Amino acid sequence: MNISQTAFLHRPSFHIPLLLVIGFLAFCSNISISLFGETEGLYAIITHTMIATQDYVHLWLRGYPYFSKPPLFFWLQTGFIHGLGWSEAALRLPSVLSSLGTMLTTYGLGRLLFSSIAGLWGALVVATCYAGLWFGPLAIIDPVLTFFMTLGMYAWARAYFQDSSQGWYVIGFVAFALGSMVKTLHALALPVLVMGLFLW
């Protein structure tokens, strides 16, 4: 392999399309299979009730208020259902797109802190590890939460290490705020711990 071929393999213009292909294969292959497991069905019922009652502020589960989770995830599912119709794929698209976003953001973080090859390997781990392959495409909250946490960490790292990127602090704040609208304090606990340990 000559030097020009080696340089090409280190370019983001090669990495990102490769990661998108792998991510689509990993997260979209079973997007239309029937919902299974208690959690996917439970969240589908909440989203169905939201659409049926046209109440986009309060969450309801079988006639009772549902206070266990904030509403952002259900708003995302509702948006895709309005756009694509009621289907398993529409219910799972927020998770699938979030998993792809987590993979690409991991690539960016690895590239920022280490090298493009480190970012590539980190992103491949996200797409091919058990948790990513199994939970990434499910119509559950965790993939969306993971994306917002990863995006927030990437934005903070970019703002901290690159003086010209102070606007990334705002992006990080917005990402953590959206994460808290998916699963309250879970979106802040680990990132704040990591940032605190780093600064200490």
N, C-alpha and C positions, 0 to 999 in steps of 0.2 A: 504494500500500500504506500503510495507516494505522499509527499508532504501536503499537497493540495487536497487529496482525499481525506487525510487525517484532519486538516483544518475544517473541511466541510462537515465532518462528523461532530465537531465541537460547536457548530453554529446553532443559535436559536431557530433560525429559519428551517433547519432540519429537525430539531428536537420537538418543536410545538406541533407540527402536523403529525409526527410520529406518536406523540402523547395523545393527541386527539383521537387518532385511529384506535390506539390501544384502549383509551378510556371509553369510547363508544362500544367497542367489543365487550369490555368488562361490565359496563353499567347498563347497556341497552338491550342485551341479548334476551333477557326474560322480562322486559318491561310490561308486556301485555298479558302475562299469565295471571290467573285468578289470584285475588288477594288471599293471603293466608296469615295465620297467626292472629292472636288477640289484638295486638296494637294496631296493625294496619286496618282491621275492621272497625275498631273503636274510633280511630281518627276519621275514617270514611263516613261513619255515622254522624260525627260532629259536623263535618263539612257538608254532608247532605242536608242536615237540619239547618245549617246556616243559609244554604241556597233556598231551601223550601220556605223558610220563614222570612227570608230577606232581612234577617237581623245580622248585621255584620259587626256588631259591637259586643254582644253577649254570646258566650259559648254555651250550648245546651247539649246534654246527653240524656236521651230517653226521658225528656220532660223535666230534667233537673239541671240547675246551673252547673257548669263545669269550670272549676277554678284551678285545676291542676296545671294548666299550661296557658301561656299568653297566646294571643290570636294570630301572630304573623304567619305561622306555618299554614294555618287553615285559610287565611286570606290568599296565600300563594296557590294552594290547591283549588280554591274557588275560582281564582283568575284563570287557571289553565282549563278548568271544566267549562267556564263560560266561553273560552276561546276554542276549545277542541271537542266539547261534548263530554258526557259522562262516560268514563272508561277507566280501566286500571292504569293505562299509560298516562292519562291526564293526572290522576292522583299521584303517580310516582315521579312525574317530571320535575317537581321542585327538588326532590332528593337526587335524581340523576344529574341534573344541571349543577347542583351544589357539589356533588362528588367530582364532577369534571372540573369545577372551579377550584376545589380543594387540591386536586392533582396539579393543576397549572400554577396555583399560588405556591404550592410546595416547591415546584420547579423554580419559580422566581425567588423564593426565599433561599433555597440552596445555592442558586447562582449568585445571589447578592452576598451571602456570607462566605461561600467557599469557591465554587467554580461551576461552570455550566454542566460538567459531567456529574458533579455531586448533586446538582439540582435535578438532572435527568434520572439518576438512580433513586433519589428520594421520591420523585413523582411516580416512578415505576413501582416502588414499594406501595404507595398509596393505592395504585390501581390493581395490584395483584395480590396483596395480602388478604388473609381470610376476612378480616373486618371490612375492608373495602369492597371485596367481591360479594360478600353476603349482605351487609347492611347498606352499602352504598345505593343500590337501586330500590330499596324498600320505601313504601309510603309512610315513613316515620320521621320524627323530628331530628334525630341525631346527625344525619348527613348535612342538613341545613345549618344546624348549630356549629358543626365542625368547620364548615366553610367560612362562616362569619368569624369564628375564632382565629382561623388560619389567616384570613385576609387582614384582620386586625393586627396580628403579630407581624405579618409582612409589612404592612403600612408603617407600624411603629419602627421596625428595624430599618426600613428605607429612610424614614425621616431622621432617625438617630445617627445613621452612618453616612448619610449624604446631606451636607449642609444646604444644598440647593433644592431639597425635597421636603421643605417644612410643611407644605400643604398635605403631605401624607399623614401628618398627625390628625388632621380633620377626617381624612378617609378612615383612619384607624378608629377614631372615636365613633364615627357613624357605623362602622362594622360591628363594634362592640355593643352599641346601642341596639342595632337590629338583632344581634345575637341575644340580647337580654329580652327582646320581644318574642324570641323563639323559646327560650328556656331560662328565663330570669337570671339568677346569679351564677348559674353554671357557665354562662358565656364570659364571665369576668374572672372567676376564681383562678383557673389555671393560667391564663395570660398574665394576670396581675402578679401571680406567684413567680412566673418565669422572668418577667421584667424586673420585679423586685430583687430576685436573686442575682440577675445580671448586673443591675446597678450597684448592688451591695458588693 
